[in-house]
Amino acid sequence: MAKIIPLKEKLETPPDNLITLKPWEFRRADWETKHFIQMLRSQSAGLEKHRKEVYKSIWHLPGHFALKDGMGYTIHSLYNYRNNEEKMREVYYLAGLIDCMINQVNPLLRTDLIRNIYNKIVTLKKILGANWYGQIDQVLFPIDIQLFNHLEYRETISSAKTMKEFYGLIRKGTEEMFDILSLEYIFYTPGRGA
């Protein structure tokens, strides 16, 4: 006798949307989106818990950040290396260097030493195949103030007296941000995962 396959149940079950779990958790969005979405892990847990219901009807997306413009280029470069933590960390460090060029005030950046940081950025961009175009006023990702103090990070960098100290502080700060983003946030890819 033939076995009956319950097709209705298979059609209604949303697909598994996990892309990578580590170093950062990337998931396919079950909704239409043009940009990567950054969401606190706690918010994402609620969304994932109710995916089946959400998948069937109109719903409200929990608090999140749409990563576009400069942050969009950063997340695309990170996603390209989603299975290589070392390269991802280098991309985020590169984003930290770029952020310093566009958003930092430091006496070192007002001297001919700026050429040094510019050359370092160009070299890392070539090595990593990472690029930023157009509007890039923000390239580092937003992090909840309880998790990371961006003002303190900027003040620390602005007080650097040497290029070695400057690079070291950026490295330390971007490493800390990277770890927080890894532990506290989920990233949803553009498109529709269904």
GROMACS elastic network, one bead per residue, 0.5 to 0.9 nm:
[ bonds ]
;  ai    aj funct       b0    kb
    4     7     6  0.89237   500
    5     8     6  0.89421   500
    6     9     6  0.58561   500
    6    10     6  0.69052   500
    7    10     6  0.51209   500
    7    11     6  0.61335   500
    7    12     6  0.86602   500
    8    11     6  0.51767   500
    8    12     6  0.62491   500
    8    13     6  0.87525   500
    9    12     6  0.52786   500
    9    13     6  0.62729   500
   10    13     6  0.53928   500
   10    14     6  0.84073   500
   11    14     6  0.77613   500
   12    52     6  0.77685   500
   12    55     6  0.83615   500
   12    56     6  0.78655   500
   13    16     6  0.89419   500
   13    52     6  0.65319   500
   13    55     6  0.84831   500
   14    17     6  0.82043   500
   14    30     6  0.80187   500
   14    51     6  0.72196   500
   14    52     6  0.62447   500
   14    55     6  0.67099   500
   14   193     6  0.88115   500
   14   194     6  0.66328   500
   15    30     6  0.87263   500
   15   193     6  0.75120   500
   15   194     6  0.62443   500
   16    19     6  0.87196   500
   16    27     6  0.88094   500
   16    28     6  0.84896   500
   16   193     6  0.86778   500
   16   194     6  0.89569   500
   17    26     6  0.85852   500
   17    27     6  0.52022   500
   17    29     6  0.71948   500
   17    30     6  0.78140   500
   17   193     6  0.64813   500
   17   194     6  0.82800   500
   18    21     6  0.71808   500
   18    25     6  0.77124   500
   18    26     6  0.64017   500
   18    28     6  0.65271   500
   19    25     6  0.74090   500
   19    26     6  0.53223   500
   19    27     6  0.51496   500
   19    28     6  0.68660   500
   20    23     6  0.77963   500
   20    24     6  0.69669   500
   20    25     6  0.53015   500
   20    26     6  0.52131   500
   20    27     6  0.70954   500
   20    82     6  0.72505   500
   20    83     6  0.75517   500
   21    24     6  0.60303   500
   21    26     6  0.66322   500
   21    27     6  0.86060   500
   22    25     6  0.56029   500
   22    26     6  0.83420   500
   22    82     6  0.79267   500
   22    83     6  0.74955   500
   22    85     6  0.81516   500
   22   182     6  0.76912   500
   23    82     6  0.71690   500
   23    83     6  0.72334   500
   23    84     6  0.77397   500
   23    85     6  0.57690   500
   23    88     6  0.85239   500
   23   179     6  0.88766   500
   23   182     6  0.63047   500
   23   183     6  0.89828   500
   24    82     6  0.71326   500
   24    83     6  0.88290   500
   24    85     6  0.84443   500
   24   178     6  0.88928   500
   24   181     6  0.74587   500
   24   183     6  0.78574   500
   24   185     6  0.80275   500
   24   186     6  0.72349   500
   24   187     6  0.77242   500
   25    82     6  0.87691   500
   25   182     6  0.71220   500
   25   183     6  0.88763   500
   25   185     6  0.76028   500
   25   186     6  0.52878   500
   25   187     6  0.61948   500
   25   188     6  0.85146   500
   26    79     6  0.82512   500
   26    82     6  0.81701   500
   26   186     6  0.61731   500
   26   188     6  0.57000   500
   26   189     6  0.69736   500
   27   186     6  0.74351   500
   27   187     6  0.62005   500
   27   189     6  0.62143   500
   27   193     6  0.83177   500
   28    31     6  0.87761   500
   28   187     6  0.84917   500
   28   188     6  0.53893   500
   28   189     6  0.51370   500
   28   190     6  0.73803   500
   28   191     6  0.77332   500
   28   192     6  0.68018   500
   28   194     6  0.81936   500
   29    32     6  0.72437   500
   29    33     6  0.75742   500
   29    36     6  0.88715   500
   29    37     6  0.84984   500
   29   188     6  0.53395   500
   29   189     6  0.58956   500
   29   190     6  0.67152   500
   29   191     6  0.66899   500
   29   192     6  0.53471   500
   29   193     6  0.50714   500
   29   194     6  0.78922   500
   30    51     6  0.81706   500
   30    54     6  0.85908   500
   30    55     6  0.68475   500
   30   191     6  0.81907   500
   30   192     6  0.52048   500
   30   194     6  0.56681   500
   31    55     6  0.81369   500
   31   190     6  0.88241   500
   31   191     6  0.71914   500
   31   192     6  0.51089   500
   31   193     6  0.71922   500
   31   194     6  0.79126   500
   32   190     6  0.73688   500
   32   191     6  0.52724   500
   32   193     6  0.84604   500
   33    36     6  0.75910   500
   33    37     6  0.83325   500
   33   189     6  0.81005   500
   33   190     6  0.51344   500
   33   191     6  0.51419   500
   33   192     6  0.69180   500
   34    66     6  0.88938   500
   34    68     6  0.88982   500
   34   189     6  0.86129   500
   34   190     6  0.50854   500
   34   191     6  0.61038   500
   35    66     6  0.59796   500
   35    67     6  0.59272   500
   35    68     6  0.61224   500
   35    72     6  0.70696   500
   35   188     6  0.85849   500
   35   189     6  0.70686   500
   35   191     6  0.79171   500
   36    65     6  0.84565   500
   36    66     6  0.60540   500
   36    67     6  0.53606   500
   36    68     6  0.74709   500
   36    72     6  0.70161   500
   36    75     6  0.73063   500
   36    76     6  0.83224   500
   36   187     6  0.66963   500
   36   188     6  0.55499   500
   36   190     6  0.51188   500
   36   191     6  0.87983   500
   37    64     6  0.65480   500
   37    65     6  0.56640   500
   37    67     6  0.58921   500
   37   186     6  0.81545   500
   37   187     6  0.55316   500
   37   189     6  0.66710   500
   37   190     6  0.76102   500
   38    64     6  0.56426   500
   38    65     6  0.50598   500
   38    66     6  0.64745   500
   38    67     6  0.69342   500
   38   141     6  0.84986   500
   38   142     6  0.87342   500
   38   185     6  0.65275   500
   38   186     6  0.59530   500
   38   188     6  0.66110   500
   39    42     6  0.82517   500
   39    43     6  0.65045   500
   39    44     6  0.62024   500
   39    62     6  0.79652   500
   39    63     6  0.68231   500
   39    65     6  0.65015   500
   39    66     6  0.89684   500
   39   184     6  0.85311   500
   39   185     6  0.54674   500
   39   186     6  0.53478   500
   39   187     6  0.63759   500
   39   188     6  0.79865   500
   40    43     6  0.52925   500
   40    44     6  0.62154   500
   40    45     6  0.86401   500
   40    63     6  0.79601   500
   40    64     6  0.71542   500
   40   144     6  0.87622   500
   40   181     6  0.88520   500
   40   184     6  0.58197   500
   40   186     6  0.62338   500
   40   187     6  0.88551   500
   41    45     6  0.60162   500
   41    46     6  0.87998   500
   41   183     6  0.79647   500
   41   184     6  0.53190   500
   41   186     6  0.55875   500
   42    45     6  0.51629   500
   42    46     6  0.67232   500
   42    47     6  0.89296   500
   42   184     6  0.79383   500
   42   185     6  0.82409   500
   43    46     6  0.54460   500
   43    47     6  0.64952   500
   43    48     6  0.88164   500
   43    62     6  0.60909   500
   43    63     6  0.70342   500
   43    64     6  0.82998   500
   44    48     6  0.59840   500
   44    49     6  0.83973   500
   44    62     6  0.76041   500
   44   185     6  0.82192   500
   44   186     6  0.68097   500
   45    48     6  0.51275   500
   45    49     6  0.59906   500
   45    50     6  0.87219   500
   46    49     6  0.51030   500
   46    50     6  0.65114   500
   46    51     6  0.86653   500
   46    62     6  0.84960   500
   47    50     6  0.54533   500
   47    51     6  0.60505   500
   47    54     6  0.78624   500
   47    61     6  0.78421   500
   47    62     6  0.73512   500
   48    52     6  0.84335   500
   48    54     6  0.89376   500
   49    52     6  0.80584   500
   50    53     6  0.55231   500
   50    54     6  0.60249   500
   50    55     6  0.84331   500
   51    55     6  0.56818   500
   51    56     6  0.85758   500
   52    55     6  0.51596   500
   52    56     6  0.66471   500
   53    56     6  0.53941   500
   53    57     6  0.66218   500
   53    59     6  0.88503   500
   54    57     6  0.55697   500
   54    58     6  0.68915   500
   54    59     6  0.60319   500
   54    60     6  0.86569   500
   55    58     6  0.81368   500
   55    59     6  0.86350   500
   55   194     6  0.87804   500
   61    64     6  0.79154   500
   65   141     6  0.88142   500
   65   142     6  0.77480   500
   66    71     6  0.88129   500
   66    72     6  0.84027   500
   67    70     6  0.80426   500
   67    71     6  0.51795   500
   67    73     6  0.85524   500
   67    74     6  0.86577   500
   67    75     6  0.73600   500
   67   141     6  0.78103   500
   68    71     6  0.53025   500
   68    73     6  0.74557   500
   68    75     6  0.88317   500
   69    72     6  0.51241   500
   69    73     6  0.67070   500
   69    74     6  0.89392   500
   69   132     6  0.85074   500
   69   133     6  0.80959   500
   69   134     6  0.73978   500
   69   135     6  0.56811   500
   69   136     6  0.59580   500
   69   137     6  0.80786   500
   69   138     6  0.77868   500
   69   139     6  0.80839   500
   70    73     6  0.53506   500
   70    74     6  0.64444   500
   70    75     6  0.88960   500
   70   132     6  0.63416   500
   70   133     6  0.73996   500
   70   134     6  0.78096   500
   70   135     6  0.61763   500
   70   137     6  0.64501   500
   70   138     6  0.54779   500
   70   140     6  0.81197   500
   71    75     6  0.61718   500
   71    76     6  0.85568   500
   71    95     6  0.89766   500
   71   132     6  0.89016   500
   71   136     6  0.75064   500
   71   137     6  0.87983   500
   71   138     6  0.61420   500
   71   140     6  0.62308   500
   71   141     6  0.64345   500
   72    75     6  0.52824   500
   72    76     6  0.61767   500
   72    77     6  0.86891   500
   72   132     6  0.87005   500
   72   139     6  0.78889   500
   73    76     6  0.51507   500
   73    77     6  0.62762   500
   73    78     6  0.86522   500
   73   130     6  0.79221   500
   73   131     6  0.67908   500
   73   132     6  0.55422   500
   73   133     6  0.77610   500
   73   136     6  0.87314   500
   73   139     6  0.77436   500
   74    77     6  0.53085   500
   74    78     6  0.62509   500
   74    79     6  0.86231   500
   74    91     6  0.75370   500
   74    92     6  0.74731   500
   74    95     6  0.68024   500
   74   130     6  0.79333   500
   74   131     6  0.81410   500
   74   132     6  0.74894   500
   74   139     6  0.61869   500
   74   140     6  0.74851   500
   74   141     6  0.85682   500
   75    79     6  0.58943   500
   75    80     6  0.85096   500
   75   139     6  0.89813   500
   75   141     6  0.87796   500
   76    79     6  0.50359   500
   76    80     6  0.62596   500
   76    81     6  0.89574   500
   76   130     6  0.85531   500
   77    80     6  0.51920   500
   77    81     6  0.68920   500
   77    82     6  0.88787   500
   77    88     6  0.79709   500
   77    91     6  0.68857   500
   77    92     6  0.89918   500
   77   128     6  0.81774   500
   77   129     6  0.77907   500
   77   130     6  0.56392   500
   77   131     6  0.78134   500
   78    81     6  0.53479   500
   78    82     6  0.61255   500
   78    87     6  0.80188   500
   78    88     6  0.52769   500
   78    89     6  0.83586   500
   78    91     6  0.63668   500
   78    92     6  0.75320   500
   78   130     6  0.88288   500
   79    83     6  0.84061   500
   79    88     6  0.80612   500
   79   189     6  0.89664   500
   80    83     6  0.82281   500
   80    84     6  0.89351   500
   80    88     6  0.85166   500
   81    84     6  0.51963   500
   81    85     6  0.73102   500
   81    86     6  0.87327   500
   81    87     6  0.62211   500
   81    88     6  0.57446   500
   81    91     6  0.88054   500
   82    85     6  0.70134   500
   82    87     6  0.86136   500
   82    88     6  0.68837   500
   83    87     6  0.88953   500
   83    88     6  0.84807   500
   84    87     6  0.55775   500
   84    88     6  0.62751   500
   84    89     6  0.87963   500
   85    89     6  0.61219   500
   85    90     6  0.86191   500
   86    89     6  0.52183   500
   86    90     6  0.63818   500
   86    91     6  0.88252   500
   87    91     6  0.62017   500
   87    92     6  0.86680   500
   87   128     6  0.75144   500
   88    91     6  0.50778   500
   88    92     6  0.62982   500
   88    93     6  0.86052   500
   88   178     6  0.87354   500
   89    92     6  0.51153   500
   89    93     6  0.61215   500
   89    94     6  0.85575   500
   89   174     6  0.78933   500
   89   175     6  0.69329   500
   89   178     6  0.69086   500
   90    94     6  0.60888   500
   90    95     6  0.85636   500
   90   124     6  0.81778   500
   90   128     6  0.80164   500
   91    95     6  0.62247   500
   91    96     6  0.86422   500
   91   124     6  0.81700   500
   91   125     6  0.83803   500
   91   128     6  0.70257   500
   91   130     6  0.74661   500
   92    96     6  0.62106   500
   92    97     6  0.87227   500
   92   140     6  0.76437   500
   92   174     6  0.63393   500
   92   175     6  0.80019   500
   92   177     6  0.87667   500
   92   178     6  0.72005   500
   93    97     6  0.63532   500
   93    98     6  0.87088   500
   93   170     6  0.70791   500
   93   171     6  0.60058   500
   93   173     6  0.86483   500
   93   174     6  0.56026   500
   93   175     6  0.74821   500
   94    97     6  0.50443   500
   94    98     6  0.62696   500
   94    99     6  0.85215   500
   94   120     6  0.87809   500
   94   121     6  0.65248   500
   94   124     6  0.67419   500
   94   125     6  0.75608   500
   94   130     6  0.88807   500
   95    98     6  0.50307   500
   95    99     6  0.60064   500
   95   100     6  0.86256   500
   95   121     6  0.89129   500
   95   139     6  0.59236   500
   95   140     6  0.62536   500
   95   174     6  0.84726   500
   96   100     6  0.63256   500
   96   101     6  0.88515   500
   96   139     6  0.76808   500
   96   140     6  0.66775   500
   96   170     6  0.62198   500
   96   171     6  0.78178   500
   96   173     6  0.82397   500
   96   174     6  0.62788   500
   97   100     6  0.51354   500
   97   101     6  0.65485   500
   97   117     6  0.74808   500
   97   118     6  0.87715   500
   97   120     6  0.86142   500
   97   121     6  0.68640   500
   97   167     6  0.80834   500
   97   170     6  0.69865   500
   97   171     6  0.88313   500
   98   101     6  0.50841   500
   98   102     6  0.64535   500
   98   103     6  0.84325   500
   98   117     6  0.89105   500
   98   118     6  0.86231   500
   98   121     6  0.70829   500
   98   139     6  0.74624   500
   99   102     6  0.52749   500
   99   103     6  0.55250   500
   99   104     6  0.70792   500
   99   136     6  0.88016   500
   99   137     6  0.79913   500
   99   138     6  0.69390   500
   99   139     6  0.61699   500
   99   140     6  0.69784   500
  100   103     6  0.53561   500
  100   105     6  0.78095   500
  100   106     6  0.87092   500
  100   109     6  0.87360   500
  100   154     6  0.87843   500
  100   157     6  0.84927   500
  100   170     6  0.84743   500
  101   104     6  0.63271   500
  101   105     6  0.86458   500
  101   109     6  0.77169   500
  101   114     6  0.84006   500
  101   117     6  0.82138   500
  101   118     6  0.81457   500
  102   105     6  0.89391   500
  102   136     6  0.82302   500
  102   137     6  0.68334   500
  102   138     6  0.83902   500
  103   137     6  0.74777   500
  103   138     6  0.80947   500
  103   154     6  0.89768   500
  104   109     6  0.84753   500
  104   154     6  0.70240   500
  104   157     6  0.79182   500
  104   158     6  0.68512   500
  105   108     6  0.86890   500
  105   109     6  0.73058   500
  105   110     6  0.86097   500
  105   154     6  0.85874   500
  105   157     6  0.85409   500
  105   158     6  0.58251   500
  106   109     6  0.54880   500
  106   110     6  0.71406   500
  106   157     6  0.74252   500
  106   159     6  0.69214   500
  106   160     6  0.74695   500
  106   161     6  0.87834   500
  107   110     6  0.52337   500
  107   111     6  0.71284   500
  107   158     6  0.77081   500
  107   159     6  0.85081   500
  107   160     6  0.86040   500
  107   161     6  0.81828   500
  108   111     6  0.56172   500
  108   112     6  0.81351   500
  108   113     6  0.63297   500
  108   114     6  0.69830   500
  108   158     6  0.88345   500
  108   160     6  0.80280   500
  108   161     6  0.72992   500
  108   162     6  0.74029   500
  108   163     6  0.74127   500
  108   166     6  0.86294   500
  109   112     6  0.76146   500
  109   113     6  0.64815   500
  109   115     6  0.87489   500
  109   117     6  0.85304   500
  110   113     6  0.77011   500
  110   114     6  0.68590   500
  111   114     6  0.60814   500
  111   115     6  0.84926   500
  112   115     6  0.57986   500
  112   116     6  0.78180   500
  113   116     6  0.52131   500
  113   117     6  0.70092   500
  113   118     6  0.88427   500
  113   163     6  0.78876   500
  114   117     6  0.53005   500
  114   118     6  0.61536   500
  114   119     6  0.86311   500
  115   119     6  0.60766   500
  115   120     6  0.85352   500
  116   119     6  0.52520   500
  116   120     6  0.62236   500
  116   121     6  0.87195   500
  116   163     6  0.87225   500
  117   121     6  0.61697   500
  117   122     6  0.86656   500
  117   163     6  0.85957   500
  117   167     6  0.88371   500
  118   121     6  0.51384   500
  118   122     6  0.62793   500
  118   123     6  0.86727   500
  119   122     6  0.50899   500
  119   123     6  0.61159   500
  119   124     6  0.86001   500
  120   123     6  0.51650   500
  120   124     6  0.61651   500
  120   125     6  0.85344   500
  121   124     6  0.52076   500
  121   125     6  0.60093   500
  121   126     6  0.86119   500
  122   125     6  0.51416   500
  122   126     6  0.63127   500
  122   127     6  0.87560   500
  123   126     6  0.52450   500
  123   127     6  0.62579   500
  123   128     6  0.86368   500
  124   127     6  0.50341   500
  124   128     6  0.59228   500
  124   129     6  0.80537   500
  124   130     6  0.80104   500
  125   128     6  0.52957   500
  125   129     6  0.55069   500
  125   131     6  0.63431   500
  126   129     6  0.51260   500
  126   130     6  0.69430   500
  126   131     6  0.85854   500
  127   130     6  0.80366   500
  128   131     6  0.88831   500
  132   135     6  0.84709   500
  132   136     6  0.70095   500
  132   139     6  0.86769   500
  133   136     6  0.69096   500
  135   138     6  0.83788   500
  136   139     6  0.62633   500
  138   141     6  0.77139   500
  140   174     6  0.87272   500
  140   177     6  0.89422   500
  141   177     6  0.85739   500
  141   181     6  0.85192   500
  142   145     6  0.88819   500
  142   150     6  0.88912   500
  143   146     6  0.83689   500
  143   147     6  0.66854   500
  143   148     6  0.62434   500
  143   149     6  0.83479   500
  143   150     6  0.81920   500
  143   177     6  0.78866   500
  143   180     6  0.81276   500
  143   181     6  0.75251   500
  143   185     6  0.89586   500
  144   147     6  0.54170   500
  144   148     6  0.64379   500
  144   149     6  0.82961   500
  145   148     6  0.52449   500
  145   149     6  0.55864   500
  145   150     6  0.75772   500
  146   149     6  0.73638   500
  147   177     6  0.89977   500
  147   180     6  0.71784   500
  147   184     6  0.86134   500
  148   152     6  0.87648   500
  148   153     6  0.85775   500
  148   176     6  0.84278   500
  148   177     6  0.72938   500
  148   180     6  0.79037   500
  149   152     6  0.54566   500
  149   153     6  0.64267   500
  149   154     6  0.88920   500
  150   154     6  0.61716   500
  150   155     6  0.85923   500
  151   154     6  0.51344   500
  151   155     6  0.61125   500
  151   156     6  0.85515   500
  152   155     6  0.50768   500
  152   156     6  0.60916   500
  152   157     6  0.86523   500
  153   156     6  0.52257   500
  153   157     6  0.63630   500
  153   158     6  0.87134   500
  153   169     6  0.83768   500
  153   170     6  0.85314   500
  153   173     6  0.66368   500
  154   157     6  0.51861   500
  154   158     6  0.61066   500
  154   159     6  0.87464   500
  155   158     6  0.50830   500
  155   159     6  0.63928   500
  156   159     6  0.53840   500
  156   160     6  0.68703   500
  156   169     6  0.73704   500
  157   160     6  0.54360   500
  157   165     6  0.85096   500
  157   166     6  0.62025   500
  157   167     6  0.88329   500
  157   169     6  0.61400   500
  157   170     6  0.69871   500
  158   161     6  0.85897   500
  158   166     6  0.83164   500
  159   166     6  0.84817   500
  160   163     6  0.75450   500
  160   164     6  0.86888   500
  160   165     6  0.57465   500
  160   166     6  0.51993   500
  160   167     6  0.89713   500
  160   169     6  0.79026   500
  161   164     6  0.85749   500
  161   165     6  0.67165   500
  161   166     6  0.72269   500
  162   165     6  0.52020   500
  162   166     6  0.60694   500
  162   167     6  0.86857   500
  163   167     6  0.60292   500
  163   168     6  0.83264   500
  164   167     6  0.53290   500
  164   168     6  0.60596   500
  164   169     6  0.86247   500
  165   169     6  0.60649   500
  165   170     6  0.85964   500
  166   169     6  0.53463   500
  166   170     6  0.63699   500
  166   171     6  0.86733   500
  167   170     6  0.51699   500
  167   171     6  0.60776   500
  167   172     6  0.85819   500
  168   171     6  0.50388   500
  168   172     6  0.60718   500
  168   173     6  0.85100   500
  169   172     6  0.50468   500
  169   173     6  0.59861   500
  169   174     6  0.84655   500
  170   173     6  0.51080   500
  170   174     6  0.59735   500
  170   175     6  0.83508   500
  171   174     6  0.53254   500
  171   175     6  0.59940   500
  171   176     6  0.85633   500
  172   175     6  0.52123   500
  172   176     6  0.62433   500
  172   177     6  0.86925   500
  173   176     6  0.51672   500
  173   177     6  0.61822   500
  173   178     6  0.85388   500
  174   178     6  0.59031   500
  174   179     6  0.85437   500
  175   178     6  0.50109   500
  175   179     6  0.62502   500
  175   180     6  0.86755   500
  176   179     6  0.52307   500
  176   180     6  0.62712   500
  176   181     6  0.86316   500
  177   180     6  0.51026   500
  177   181     6  0.60462   500
  177   182     6  0.84708   500
  178   181     6  0.51437   500
  178   182     6  0.61070   500
  178   183     6  0.87147   500
  179   183     6  0.62116   500
  179   184     6  0.84941   500
  180   183     6  0.51659   500
  180   184     6  0.57480   500
  180   185     6  0.77309   500
  181   184     6  0.53942   500
  181   185     6  0.52149   500
  181   186     6  0.79772   500
  182   185     6  0.61221   500
  182   186     6  0.77860   500
  183   186     6  0.85868   500
  189   192     6  0.81928   500
  189   193     6  0.82785   500
  190   193     6  0.84891   500
